Amino acid sequence: MKQRLGPFLKRPFGTQAYELELPEYWKIHPIISIEQLEPAPNDPDPFERPVDERPRTVTDDA
């Protein structure tokens, strides 16, 4: 089973890519080739996992 989330489309980026609006903590580049994109699923998550949108807390222990 593929794990897919979305929709994250923000705007076209040229003719062969899209800029995605992703959570900042994902740490991946937001420009994705259209070859890698699929329509977002319309059905709910079969595992009913919560999506954590909170930013991670960074602490300096020094």
C-alpha positions as CSV (number, residue, x, y, z in Angstrom):
1,M,0.0,0.0,0.0
2,K,1.4,3.4,-1.0
3,Q,1.4,6.1,1.6
4,R,0.1,9.4,0.2
5,L,-1.0,12.6,1.7
6,G,-2.3,15.8,0.3
7,P,-3.4,18.0,-1.4
8,F,-0.4,20.3,-1.1
9,L,-0.4,22.1,-4.5
10,K,0.5,25.7,-4.2
11,R,1.2,26.8,-7.8
12,P,2.7,25.6,-11.1
13,F,6.5,26.0,-11.3
14,G,7.2,26.1,-15.0
15,T,5.5,23.5,-17.2
16,Q,6.9,20.3,-15.6
17,A,6.8,20.9,-11.9
18,Y,4.7,22.2,-9.0
19,E,5.6,24.1,-5.9
20,L,4.0,22.4,-2.9
21,E,2.9,23.9,0.4
22,L,4.4,21.4,2.8
23,P,4.8,21.4,6.6
24,E,8.1,23.1,7.4
25,Y,9.3,20.2,9.6
26,W,9.2,17.8,6.6
27,K,12.6,19.1,5.5
28,I,12.1,18.3,1.8
29,H,12.3,20.5,-1.2
30,P,8.9,22.0,-2.2
31,I,9.4,21.8,-6.0
32,I,8.3,18.4,-7.3
33,S,8.2,17.1,-10.9
34,I,4.8,16.3,-12.3
35,E,6.1,12.8,-12.9
36,Q,6.2,12.3,-9.1
37,L,2.7,13.7,-8.4
38,E,-0.6,11.7,-8.1
39,P,-4.1,13.0,-7.3
40,A,-4.8,13.2,-3.6
41,P,-6.9,10.4,-2.2
42,N,-10.5,11.2,-1.5
43,D,-11.0,8.5,1.0
44,P,-9.9,9.0,4.6
45,D,-6.7,7.4,6.0
46,P,-7.5,3.7,6.5
47,F,-5.4,3.7,9.7
48,E,-7.0,6.9,11.0
49,R,-3.6,8.3,11.9
50,P,-3.6,11.9,13.3
51,V,-1.6,14.4,11.3
52,D,0.7,16.3,13.6
53,E,1.0,19.9,12.3
54,R,2.9,21.2,15.4
55,P,6.5,22.4,14.9
56,R,9.1,20.5,16.8
57,T,10.7,22.1,19.8
58,V,14.5,22.6,19.6
59,T,16.4,23.0,22.8
60,D,20.0,23.9,23.4
61,D,21.4,21.8,26.2
62,A,24.8,23.6,26.1
